[in-house]
């Protein structure tokens, strides 16, 4: 049973699958920050989909050319709703490649979705893929799965069920929701999620990296719920 976690340098979901005995590997052009380079392909994801080779901690060479599932987190910089602002004519001189950047991002997203893997999930914030592709199968929040952060997260699914979560719980489903927590901006009085407010002063690259990490509750739900399909 093999699972590929695409565009995941944090290894958050990869580690949760590994806890369940699933042979999961992360893949990103960046070095992994999850402290398990022996589970990480640092190269082009489409090359890994066709066939990836990795050297384990013991020095053993592992080659995988068939994946049972892929969960991918394609870069959202040019796909989010908030990025629409920079597409306006007045920013064309400042960002001359913006239109092409978005086109390339859409193409990358679709190429992932159409990869020759039976079960696929793609994650992204609310953005243009709802228009250019289709509406997501599911929109979730971290606070649906125990992390008190509001952040709309879209899932496009292929041969995978929606993630189960429960606001109140019943005889068959355990309660998973918690109340979302907000921070009130000192200057504007607006409500912000903690991760947004705490990273606003970070460098652009570092800020994006922190905000893109998968929350523990969602990572665990993906692994525990979707791994049952592989085991069956």
N, C-alpha and C positions, 0 to 999 in steps of 0.2 A: 504494500500500500504506500504510494508515494504522493506527497502533496508539495506543490510549488507555491511559495509566497512571493509574488512578484512585486518589485519596487518596495521592498520592506527591509530597510537597513536596521531598524530597531529590533527585529526578530521577535516582536511581542507575540504574534500569532504562531509563528514557527515554534517557539518554546512551549506554548500551550499544547500544540499537537504532539510534541516530543514527550511531554509529561504523560500522554495517553498511549505511548508506545507506537506512534505513527511516524514513519520515516518522512519527516518534513524538512525542507530546505528553503532558505530565504535567497533572494536574488536582487541585487542592486548594483549600479555602477559605483556606488560609494562603499567604503568599508563598513562592516556591520558594527553597531554599537551595543549589540546584545551579548557580546563576549563569547560567541560561539562561531569563530571563523571556520571551524570544521563542518559547519552546516550551511555555509554561505558561499554562493556563487557571485563573485564580484566581476560581472561582465554583462554583455548584452543579453537581455532576457529571451529574445527570440532564438538566439544561438543555444541557450540552455533548454528551451522547449524542444528544439530539434535533437538535442543530445548534449548533456552536460557532464563534465568530468571534474572530480574534486578529490583532493588528498585529505584524508582524515587525520586525527591527532596521532593515531598509531602508525601513520605513514602509508596506510592502505589506499589504493586508488579505487574510487567509486565512479561508475559511469551509469547514467540514467537517461534513457531515451523514450520512456513512456511514463506519463504522469496521469494519475487517477483523478486529480483535482488541482485546480489553480485558484488561489485567492490573490487578487492583485490590487494594488493601490496606486494607479497611474497618477503622475504629477498633475496637480489641479491649478497651478498658477495661471494658466491661460484659459481655464474652463469654467471657473466660478462666476457667479452672478456679479460679485464685486469687481471682477476684472472687466466687466462691460464698460465701465467708466473710461478706461484707457483706450477703448476702441473708437471714441469720438474724434471727429476731424481735428479738433483743436490740439489733440495730443499726437497727431500723426508725425510731426517733425521731431518730437521728443522720443517717440517710440515707433520708428519707421518700419520695424519688422513685426509689429504686433499682429496684424492680420495673418501673416504667414505662420507666426508662432502658434496661433490658435488653430489654424488649419492642420499643422503638424501634430498638435496635441490631440485633436479629434481623430486623426488618422492612427495615431499610436493607440488610443483607447479602443477603436474599432478592431484594430489588428489583434489586440489582446483578446477581445471578446470572441473573435472568429478563429482563435487558435484551435488546433486539432486536439483538444482535451475535452473529455466527456462532461465534466462538472466544472463550472466556472462561476466565480463571483467577482465583480468589480466594484470597488468602493470609491466614492467621490462626494464632495459637498454638493449642495444644490447648485446647478449650473446649466451650461448650454447643451449638455448631452441629452437632457429631457426634450430639447427641440431638434437637435441634429440627429438623434438616434431614436429614443423613445422614453417614456416615463419610467422611472426606476420601479422595480418590483416591490421595494420596501424602503421606507424612510425611518430611521431609528435615531435614538439619542443615547449618549452615554449614561444618562440617569435612568434609562429603561433597564440597565443592567448593573446598577449598584454604584456607579461613579457619578457623584452629584454635579455633573457639568452639562450645561445645555449646548449642544452642537449637532445640528441636523446633518445626518449622514445617510447618503443614498446608496442602495445596493441594487445592482443589475445582476440577475441570477440566470444561470443556464443549468437546468437539471439539478437544481438545489432548492430546498424549501425555504420559506421565510424563517427568520430567527424567531423563536418563541420567547415572549416576555409577558409579564403579568403585573398589572397595576395594583391589584388587591389580593390575588391568589385565591385558589379554591381547592376542592378535593383532589384535583388532578394537576394543578399547576402551582408551583411555589411563587410567592410574591418576589419580584425582582426589581421593581421600581423604587427609587428614592426621590426625595424632593430635590429639584435643581437648585443650585446655589448661584447667586449673582453678586458681583461687586459693583457698587455705584461709583461712577466716575466722579472724581473730586471737582473737575472743571465743568463738565457738561451735565452731570446728574443722570446720565444714561446708565442702563444696566448692561454689564459685560460679564461674560464667563470668566472664571478665574484665570484660565490659561491664556485668554486674550489679553486681559489686563496685565498679567504678570510678565508677558513677553513683549509688550509693545515697545519697550526700550532696547530690546535686543537687536543685534545686527540682522539685516534682512534674511540672509541665508540661515542663520541660527534660529531665528524666529520661525521661519517656515518649517524647519526640521522638527522643532519641538511641537508645533501645532499639528503636524501631520502624523504624529505617533498615535497608534491605535490604543484606545483606553483598555485597561486590564479586563473590565467586565465584558466588553464586546469581544476581545480576543479569546477569552475563555468560552464565551457562548458559541463562537464560530467553531472552535475546536471540539467542544463536547457535543454539540448538536450535529454538526456535519460529519464528524468522524464515524458516527453510527452508520452512515450510508456505506462507508468504506468497509467497515467490519461486517456488514451484512453481505 
